[in-house]
Amino acid sequence: MIMYSITDTIKKIVGKDPYYLIGIDQDTGGDPTLILHEVAHGLWFSDQDFKKQMTNAINNMDSNVKDKMLDRIKEFGYAENVYMDELQAHMSTGLSIKMNRIKNIKSAMVPFYKIFMKYKSKINPKPIPIDWSTDLDK
């Protein structure tokens, strides 16, 4: 019911515009920067200009770095349809330990980081009151 209320509230605000709901659990002592990785996924889904720029960055990557990154993403068990999204999210916001060991990875991350930071700077989160009633109440 909580999720229905949250998504109903979002739909009232954005209408038919695309949106991407993200969330992380900080109670477990996880990495607080994980939210940035999730923001990158949200931008990939909801902003076509961001996705186009990130796709261009992927296409311009050193092929050895790209292949090794894709190998790591496959090892994590992701479905093939999200490989490019996962690639851009890791390249722009941070790497796993295994990814950090890839030769030339840090320099390959620079264009992704620059694109992400340009879009991240435009995000202005603000609290919104949630309408806790849902159409399921009817």
Contacts in CASP RR format, 6 or more apart in sequence:
PFRMAT RR
TARGET T0000
AUTHOR 0000-0000-0000
METHOD contacts of the structure
MODEL  1
MIMYSITDTIKKIVGKDPYYLIGIDQDTGGDPTLILHEVAHGLWFSDQDF
KKQMTNAINNMDSNVKDKMLDRIKEFGYAENVYMDELQAHMSTGLSIKMN
RIKNIKSAMVPFYKIFMKYKSKINPKPIPIDWSTDLDK
1 134 0 8 1.000
1 136 0 8 1.000
4 134 0 8 1.000
4 135 0 8 1.000
4 136 0 8 1.000
5 130 0 8 1.000
5 131 0 8 1.000
5 132 0 8 1.000
5 133 0 8 1.000
5 134 0 8 1.000
6 21 0 8 1.000
6 130 0 8 1.000
7 21 0 8 1.000
8 131 0 8 1.000
8 134 0 8 1.000
8 135 0 8 1.000
9 128 0 8 1.000
9 129 0 8 1.000
9 130 0 8 1.000
9 131 0 8 1.000
10 19 0 8 1.000
10 21 0 8 1.000
11 19 0 8 1.000
12 131 0 8 1.000
13 128 0 8 1.000
17 46 0 8 1.000
18 45 0 8 1.000
18 46 0 8 1.000
19 46 0 8 1.000
20 41 0 8 1.000
20 42 0 8 1.000
20 45 0 8 1.000
20 46 0 8 1.000
22 35 0 8 1.000
22 38 0 8 1.000
22 39 0 8 1.000
22 41 0 8 1.000
22 42 0 8 1.000
23 35 0 8 1.000
23 38 0 8 1.000
24 30 0 8 1.000
24 34 0 8 1.000
24 35 0 8 1.000
24 38 0 8 1.000
26 32 0 8 1.000
33 93 0 8 1.000
33 94 0 8 1.000
36 93 0 8 1.000
36 94 0 8 1.000
36 116 0 8 1.000
36 120 0 8 1.000
37 89 0 8 1.000
37 90 0 8 1.000
37 93 0 8 1.000
37 94 0 8 1.000
38 89 0 8 1.000
39 93 0 8 1.000
39 120 0 8 1.000
39 123 0 8 1.000
40 88 0 8 1.000
40 89 0 8 1.000
40 92 0 8 1.000
40 93 0 8 1.000
40 116 0 8 1.000
41 85 0 8 1.000
41 89 0 8 1.000
43 50 0 8 1.000
43 51 0 8 1.000
43 116 0 8 1.000
43 119 0 8 1.000
44 50 0 8 1.000
44 51 0 8 1.000
44 54 0 8 1.000
44 85 0 8 1.000
44 88 0 8 1.000
44 89 0 8 1.000
45 51 0 8 1.000
45 85 0 8 1.000
47 119 0 8 1.000
50 115 0 8 1.000
50 119 0 8 1.000
53 115 0 8 1.000
54 84 0 8 1.000
54 88 0 8 1.000
54 92 0 8 1.000
54 112 0 8 1.000
54 115 0 8 1.000
55 84 0 8 1.000
55 88 0 8 1.000
57 88 0 8 1.000
57 91 0 8 1.000
57 111 0 8 1.000
57 112 0 8 1.000
57 115 0 8 1.000
58 66 0 8 1.000
58 84 0 8 1.000
58 87 0 8 1.000
58 88 0 8 1.000
60 111 0 8 1.000
61 108 0 8 1.000
62 104 0 8 1.000
62 108 0 8 1.000
64 103 0 8 1.000
64 104 0 8 1.000
65 102 0 8 1.000
65 103 0 8 1.000
65 104 0 8 1.000
65 105 0 8 1.000
65 108 0 8 1.000
66 87 0 8 1.000
66 108 0 8 1.000
68 102 0 8 1.000
69 87 0 8 1.000
69 90 0 8 1.000
69 91 0 8 1.000
69 99 0 8 1.000
69 102 0 8 1.000
69 105 0 8 1.000
70 83 0 8 1.000
70 87 0 8 1.000
72 96 0 8 1.000
72 98 0 8 1.000
72 99 0 8 1.000
72 102 0 8 1.000
73 83 0 8 1.000
73 86 0 8 1.000
73 87 0 8 1.000
73 90 0 8 1.000
74 83 0 8 1.000
75 98 0 8 1.000
76 86 0 8 1.000
76 96 0 8 1.000
78 86 0 8 1.000
88 112 0 8 1.000
90 96 0 8 1.000
90 99 0 8 1.000
91 108 0 8 1.000
91 109 0 8 1.000
91 112 0 8 1.000
91 113 0 8 1.000
92 109 0 8 1.000
92 112 0 8 1.000
92 113 0 8 1.000
92 115 0 8 1.000
92 116 0 8 1.000
93 116 0 8 1.000
94 109 0 8 1.000
95 105 0 8 1.000
95 109 0 8 1.000
99 105 0 8 1.000
END
